Amino acid sequence: GPGVLAAAPAVTVDYLALRAEDLGPVPTRGPARLLVAARVGRTRLIDNVGLTL
């Protein structure tokens, strides 16, 4: 979660969000997507991963 990322040296979490595959509200079951944006030094990293709830 954001606590793990924030504890790393020089990492600033811009956002961490769980959303539906279509980026709508989080479903109670089925496919979802975890989205993250963080800064490491002056570099901004953006990534996402598909999950099944």
N, CA, C and O atoms as CSV, one atom per row, in Angstrom:
chain,resi,resn,atom,element,x,y,z
A,1,GLY,N,N,0.814,-1.184,0.000
A,1,GLY,CA,C,0.000,0.000,0.000
A,1,GLY,C,C,0.857,1.246,0.000
A,1,GLY,O,O,2.076,1.168,-0.151
A,2,PRO,N,N,0.231,2.384,0.167
A,2,PRO,CA,C,0.962,3.643,0.141
A,2,PRO,C,C,1.983,3.759,1.259
A,2,PRO,O,O,2.999,4.434,1.090
A,3,GLY,N,N,1.742,3.112,2.410
A,3,GLY,CA,C,2.698,3.163,3.514
A,3,GLY,C,C,4.022,2.530,3.145
A,3,GLY,O,O,5.080,3.045,3.507
A,4,VAL,N,N,3.977,1.418,2.428
A,4,VAL,CA,C,5.200,0.732,1.996
A,4,VAL,C,C,5.972,1.614,1.024
A,4,VAL,O,O,7.187,1.769,1.151
A,5,LEU,N,N,5.273,2.188,0.062
A,5,LEU,CA,C,5.947,3.055,-0.913
A,5,LEU,C,C,6.486,4.314,-0.254
A,5,LEU,O,O,7.597,4.748,-0.559
A,6,ALA,N,N,5.710,4.903,0.646
A,6,ALA,CA,C,6.125,6.142,1.297
A,6,ALA,C,C,7.321,5.924,2.219
A,6,ALA,O,O,8.085,6.858,2.463
A,7,ALA,N,N,7.497,4.700,2.740
A,7,ALA,CA,C,8.619,4.408,3.633
A,7,ALA,C,C,9.939,4.284,2.879
A,7,ALA,O,O,11.005,4.364,3.490
A,8,ALA,N,N,9.886,4.091,1.576
A,8,ALA,CA,C,11.106,3.967,0.777
A,8,ALA,C,C,11.772,5.331,0.652
A,8,ALA,O,O,11.088,6.342,0.492
A,9,PRO,N,N,13.097,5.368,0.723
A,9,PRO,CA,C,13.781,6.656,0.610
A,9,PRO,C,C,13.524,7.306,-0.747
A,9,PRO,O,O,13.554,6.639,-1.781
A,10,ALA,N,N,13.278,8.582,-0.731
A,10,ALA,CA,C,13.109,9.398,-1.939
A,10,ALA,C,C,11.915,8.997,-2.795
A,10,ALA,O,O,11.899,9.300,-3.988
A,11,VAL,N,N,10.906,8.320,-2.221
A,11,VAL,CA,C,9.691,7.985,-2.972
A,11,VAL,C,C,8.537,8.805,-2.413
A,11,VAL,O,O,8.275,8.789,-1.211
A,12,THR,N,N,7.853,9.521,-3.296
A,12,THR,CA,C,6.664,10.276,-2.924
A,12,THR,C,C,5.497,9.727,-3.723
A,12,THR,O,O,5.522,9.750,-4.954
A,13,VAL,N,N,4.470,9.231,-3.035
A,13,VAL,CA,C,3.301,8.665,-3.710
A,13,VAL,C,C,2.345,9.789,-4.070
A,13,VAL,O,O,1.887,10.522,-3.194
A,14,ASP,N,N,2.040,9.930,-5.362
A,14,ASP,CA,C,1.051,10.908,-5.812
A,14,ASP,C,C,-0.353,10.340,-5.655
A,14,ASP,O,O,-1.246,11.031,-5.164
A,15,TYR,N,N,-0.560,9.094,-6.065
A,15,TYR,CA,C,-1.842,8.437,-5.819
A,15,TYR,C,C,-1.709,6.932,-5.917
A,15,TYR,O,O,-0.825,6.409,-6.596
A,16,LEU,N,N,-2.607,6.245,-5.225
A,16,LEU,CA,C,-2.741,4.798,-5.271
A,16,LEU,C,C,-4.237,4.550,-5.218
A,16,LEU,O,O,-4.889,4.906,-4.237
A,17,ALA,N,N,-4.789,3.942,-6.263
A,17,ALA,CA,C,-6.240,3.790,-6.350
A,17,ALA,C,C,-6.616,2.422,-6.896
A,17,ALA,O,O,-5.934,1.878,-7.764
A,18,LEU,N,N,-7.690,1.879,-6.386
A,18,LEU,CA,C,-8.278,0.646,-6.895
A,18,LEU,C,C,-9.557,1.033,-7.616
A,18,LEU,O,O,-10.425,1.684,-7.033
A,19,ARG,N,N,-9.684,0.638,-8.884
A,19,ARG,CA,C,-10.838,1.013,-9.702
A,19,ARG,C,C,-11.308,-0.192,-10.505
A,19,ARG,O,O,-10.617,-1.208,-10.578
A,20,ALA,N,N,-12.486,-0.072,-11.105
A,20,ALA,CA,C,-12.979,-1.086,-12.036
A,20,ALA,C,C,-12.113,-1.054,-13.296
A,20,ALA,O,O,-11.391,-0.085,-13.532
A,21,GLU,N,N,-12.184,-2.105,-14.097
A,21,GLU,CA,C,-11.416,-2.158,-15.352
A,21,GLU,C,C,-11.695,-0.950,-16.245
A,21,GLU,O,O,-10.798,-0.481,-16.946
A,22,ASP,N,N,-12.934,-0.441,-16.227
A,22,ASP,CA,C,-13.280,0.727,-17.048
A,22,ASP,C,C,-13.041,2.039,-16.296
A,22,ASP,O,O,-13.493,3.100,-16.725
A,23,LEU,N,N,-12.322,1.955,-15.164
A,23,LEU,CA,C,-11.974,3.077,-14.294
A,23,LEU,C,C,-13.166,3.651,-13.541
A,23,LEU,O,O,-13.080,4.741,-12.974
A,24,GLY,N,N,-14.280,2.922,-13.533
A,24,GLY,CA,C,-15.443,3.310,-12.746
A,24,GLY,C,C,-15.268,2.882,-11.299
A,24,GLY,O,O,-14.165,2.527,-10.884
A,25,PRO,N,N,-16.358,2.915,-10.523
A,25,PRO,CA,C,-16.302,2.513,-9.116
A,25,PRO,C,C,-15.803,1.074,-8.961
A,25,PRO,O,O,-15.991,0.242,-9.849
A,26,VAL,N,N,-15.174,0.797,-7.836
A,26,VAL,CA,C,-14.603,-0.525,-7.563
A,26,VAL,C,C,-15.722,-1.560,-7.462
A,26,VAL,O,O,-16.687,-1.357,-6.725
A,27,PRO,N,N,-15.602,-2.662,-8.191
A,27,PRO,CA,C,-16.608,-3.721,-8.089
A,27,PRO,C,C,-16.400,-4.525,-6.803
A,27,PRO,O,O,-15.304,-4.534,-6.244
A,28,THR,N,N,-17.444,-5.191,-6.341
A,28,THR,CA,C,-17.287,-6.062,-5.176
A,28,THR,C,C,-16.665,-7.388,-5.577
A,28,THR,O,O,-16.024,-8.050,-4.760
A,29,ARG,N,N,-16.852,-7.780,-6.836
A,29,ARG,CA,C,-16.266,-9.010,-7.378
A,29,ARG,C,C,-15.901,-8.775,-8.832
A,29,ARG,O,O,-16.458,-7.905,-9.502
A,30,GLY,N,N,-14.950,-9.573,-9.305
A,30,GLY,CA,C,-14.590,-9.509,-10.717
A,30,GLY,C,C,-13.324,-8.718,-10.963
A,30,GLY,O,O,-12.561,-8.448,-10.035
A,31,PRO,N,N,-13.096,-8.339,-12.235
A,31,PRO,CA,C,-11.861,-7.651,-12.596
A,31,PRO,C,C,-11.798,-6.228,-12.041
A,31,PRO,O,O,-12.808,-5.529,-11.955
A,32,ALA,N,N,-10.600,-5.828,-11.672
A,32,ALA,CA,C,-10.350,-4.475,-11.166
A,32,ALA,C,C,-8.941,-4.083,-11.599
A,32,ALA,O,O,-8.213,-4.887,-12.180
A,33,ARG,N,N,-8.572,-2.856,-11.312
A,33,ARG,CA,C,-7.246,-2.369,-11.696
A,33,ARG,C,C,-6.692,-1.517,-10.559
A,33,ARG,O,O,-7.382,-0.643,-10.034
A,34,LEU,N,N,-5.430,-1.779,-10.180
A,34,LEU,CA,C,-4.722,-0.992,-9.171
A,34,LEU,C,C,-3.828,-0.002,-9.912
A,34,LEU,O,O,-2.995,-0.400,-10.726
A,35,LEU,N,N,-4.004,1.282,-9.628
A,35,LEU,CA,C,-3.281,2.355,-10.316
A,35,LEU,C,C,-2.357,3.058,-9.326
A,35,LEU,O,O,-2.738,3.292,-8.179
A,36,VAL,N,N,-1.157,3.392,-9.759
A,36,VAL,CA,C,-0.219,4.098,-8.885
A,36,VAL,C,C,0.584,5.111,-9.689
A,36,VAL,O,O,0.955,4.870,-10.837
A,37,ALA,N,N,0.839,6.238,-9.061
A,37,ALA,CA,C,1.779,7.233,-9.581
A,37,ALA,C,C,2.649,7.646,-8.404
A,37,ALA,O,O,2.144,7.953,-7.325
A,38,ALA,N,N,3.950,7.651,-8.617
A,38,ALA,CA,C,4.883,8.005,-7.555
A,38,ALA,C,C,6.083,8.711,-8.162
A,38,ALA,O,O,6.389,8.553,-9.343
A,39,ARG,N,N,6.750,9.487,-7.336
A,39,ARG,CA,C,7.966,10.178,-7.767
A,39,ARG,C,C,9.163,9.575,-7.043
A,39,ARG,O,O,9.153,9.390,-5.826
A,40,VAL,N,N,10.182,9.276,-7.822
A,40,VAL,CA,C,11.460,8.823,-7.275
A,40,VAL,C,C,12.468,9.876,-7.703
A,40,VAL,O,O,12.869,9.945,-8.865
A,41,GLY,N,N,12.861,10.684,-6.751
A,41,GLY,CA,C,13.692,11.832,-7.107
A,41,GLY,C,C,12.880,12.764,-7.991
A,41,GLY,O,O,11.797,13.200,-7.601
A,42,ARG,N,N,13.391,13.076,-9.178
A,42,ARG,CA,C,12.677,13.962,-10.103
A,42,ARG,C,C,11.901,13.203,-11.170
A,42,ARG,O,O,11.315,13.814,-12.064
A,43,THR,N,N,11.894,11.862,-11.082
A,43,THR,CA,C,11.227,11.032,-12.088
A,43,THR,C,C,9.851,10.608,-11.593
A,43,THR,O,O,9.718,10.115,-10.473
A,44,ARG,N,N,8.828,10.797,-12.420
A,44,ARG,CA,C,7.473,10.367,-12.071
A,44,ARG,C,C,7.195,9.033,-12.749
A,44,ARG,O,O,7.326,8.897,-13.966
A,45,LEU,N,N,6.807,8.047,-11.939
A,45,LEU,CA,C,6.497,6.710,-12.428
A,45,LEU,C,C,4.997,6.490,-12.353
A,45,LEU,O,O,4.371,6.826,-11.348
A,46,ILE,N,N,4.415,5.930,-13.403
A,46,ILE,CA,C,2.983,5.639,-13.460
A,46,ILE,C,C,2.836,4.198,-13.912
A,46,ILE,O,O,3.440,3.788,-14.904
A,47,ASP,N,N,2.023,3.416,-13.175
A,47,ASP,CA,C,1.841,2.020,-13.543
A,47,ASP,C,C,0.468,1.553,-13.091
A,47,ASP,O,O,-0.212,2.230,-12.319
A,48,ASN,N,N,0.069,0.384,-13.583
A,48,ASN,CA,C,-1.192,-0.219,-13.179
A,48,ASN,C,C,-1.080,-1.719,-13.361
A,48,ASN,O,O,-0.250,-2.207,-14.129
A,49,VAL,N,N,-1.927,-2.445,-12.646
A,49,VAL,CA,C,-1.935,-3.901,-12.744
A,49,VAL,C,C,-3.379,-4.380,-12.615
A,49,VAL,O,O,-4.149,-3.858,-11.808
A,50,GLY,N,N,-3.732,-5.373,-13.415
A,50,GLY,CA,C,-5.065,-5.953,-13.339
A,50,GLY,C,C,-5.161,-6.940,-12.187
A,50,GLY,O,O,-4.215,-7.680,-11.915
A,51,LEU,N,N,-6.296,-6.951,-11.514
A,51,LEU,CA,C,-6.561,-7.840,-10.389
A,51,LEU,C,C,-7.936,-8.459,-10.553
A,51,LEU,O,O,-8.775,-7.938,-11.287
A,52,THR,N,N,-8.162,-9.557,-9.880
A,52,THR,CA,C,-9.499,-10.132,-9.803
A,52,THR,C,C,-9.922,-10.140,-8.350
A,52,THR,O,O,-9.232,-10.706,-7.503
A,53,LEU,N,N,-11.050,-9.517,-8.055
A,53,LEU,CA,C,-11.564,-9.463,-6.681
A,53,LEU,C,C,-12.529,-10.594,-6.440
A,53,LEU,O,O,-13.070,-10.720,-5.342
